[in-house]
Amino acid sequence: MSRRNNIAPEARTAFEQLKMEIAKELGVDDTVRREGWGSVSSRNCGNIVKKALEMRARNQI
C-alpha cells in the first residue's frame, strides 16, 4: 500500500485545495485544469512546494 492511501480523505481534499490555491497564485491553475499536474513544469511544481513550505513556516496552514 502506498503512503498516499494512508491519508484521510478530508486531509487529501484540503491538500488538493491548497495546491490549487497556490497554482492559481502562480498562474498555472488553467494548465492543471486542462491538462493535469503532469503538464506543470518542474520549476512551477517546485515553486508550489516552496510556497506551501513558506506558508507552513508562517503557520498559515
C-alpha positions in Angstrom: 0.0 0.0 0.0 1.4 3.4 -0.9 1.7 6.1 1.7 -0.7 8.2 -0.3 -3.5 5.8 0.6 -2.9 6.3 4.3 -4.1 9.9 4.2 -7.6 10.7 5.4 -9.9 11.8 2.6 -10.5 15.1 4.4 -6.8 15.8 4.5 -6.4 14.9 0.9 -9.2 17.2 -0.1 -7.6 20.1 1.9 -4.2 19.4 0.4 -5.6 19.4 -3.2 -7.4 22.7 -2.4 -4.2 24.2 -1.1 -2.3 23.1 -4.2 -4.9 24.6 -6.5 -4.9 27.9 -4.5 -1.1 28.2 -4.9 -1.3 27.2 -8.5 -3.8 30.0 -9.1 -1.4 32.5 -7.4 1.3 31.3 -9.7 -0.9 31.4 -12.8 -0.8 27.7 -13.7 -4.3 26.7 -12.5 -5.6 26.7 -16.0 -2.9 24.3 -17.1 -3.8 22.0 -14.2 -7.5 22.0 -15.0 -7.0 21.4 -18.7 -4.0 19.0 -18.8 -3.4 17.8 -15.2 -0.5 18.2 -12.9 1.8 16.3 -15.2 1.8 19.2 -17.6 3.0 21.7 -15.0 6.7 22.4 -15.3 9.2 21.2 -12.7 10.0 24.8 -11.9 6.4 25.6 -11.2 5.9 22.5 -9.2 9.0 23.5 -7.1 7.5 26.9 -6.7 4.3 25.4 -5.4 6.2 23.3 -2.9 8.3 26.3 -1.9 5.2 28.5 -1.3 3.5 25.7 0.7 6.6 25.4 2.9 6.7 29.2 3.4 3.0 29.2 4.4 3.7 26.3 6.8 6.6 28.2 8.3 4.3 31.2 9.0 1.7 28.8 10.4 -0.8 29.7 7.8 -1.6 26.1 7.0 
